[in-house]
Amino acid sequence: MAAVPLPHRSQPMRMAAENRRSQIVAVASELFSQKGFRGTTTKEIADSAEVSEAIIFRHFATKDDLYRAILDHKVKQATERMQANLNDAASRKDDNAYFGSLAYEMLEFHGKDKTFIRLLLFSALEGHDLSEIFFHSTALEMKNQIRRYIKQRIADGAFRRVDAAVAARAFVGMVLNQAQVRNIFRDDDLRFSNRQMADRFVDIFLNGIRKHDDRGSRKGRGRR
């Protein structure tokens, strides 16, 4: 009788390890967002994930490594889809689509993941270096990308000669404030959808930086 081959076990074990890592990240993310980095212990994370602390340290050498993995994961989630939409709109020089996609994706992301803003605020208030890493990499790069787009549209004659860096900061700040007010302070008195809110932000912003003689031509333009 021919020998029956044993099932290959390395792949299931690898998948089990990935699932366990994802579970630890999800549980730790929730706890860090509620109690901060300093206020959360690895024992609390282990108890909530129903694993031993040894299992946590098997996947993450230190609590800092776990915290970094959480932020890296969330930043990747937030930027992947947004970047593709921005590149497409920028290549077409479609201002409404460019800023509309940016505002909508930011509001959608923070609406679905209410822990991200809390994690960043805690890391900044606690003086954790991960907040500085985030703001000097992802956040700064996003603002610089918007600044470059605004400068290009100024050169095209579509926008007034505004300070591109300040304009980029103003737009991002306007959208992030809405995300914070809605998700942290539970203030949602406007009751607009994220799409409606994004459209209104874009309309206000573009009316402020577009050249006056360009505004009349906008009347015939449809929404994205």
Salt bridges, closest charged atoms under 4 A:
GLU18 OE2 - ARG14 NH1 2.46
GLU44 OE2 - LYS35 NZ 2.43
ASP47 OD2 - LYS43 NZ 2.98
ASP64 OD1 - HIS128 NE2 2.83
GLU80 OE2 - LYS76 NZ 3.94
ASP88 OD2 - ARG92 NH2 2.99
ASP94 OD2 - ARG92 NH1 3.11
ASP95 OD1 - ARG153 NE 2.78
ASP95 OD2 - ARG210 NH2 3.52
GLU105 OE2 - ARG81 NE 3.11
GLU108 OE1 - LYS112 NZ 3.60
ASP113 OD2 - LYS74 NZ 2.52
ASP129 OD1 - HIS128 ND1 3.13
GLU141 OE2 - ARG148 NH2 3.01
ASP156 OD2 - LYS93 NZ 3.13
ASP156 OD2 - ARG153 NH1 3.05
ASP188 OD1 - ARG182 NH2 3.03
ASP199 OD1 - ARG224 NH2 2.50
ASP203 OD1 - ARG218 NH2 3.24
ASP214 OD2 - ARG210 NE 3.33
ASP214 OD1 - ARG221 NH2 3.53
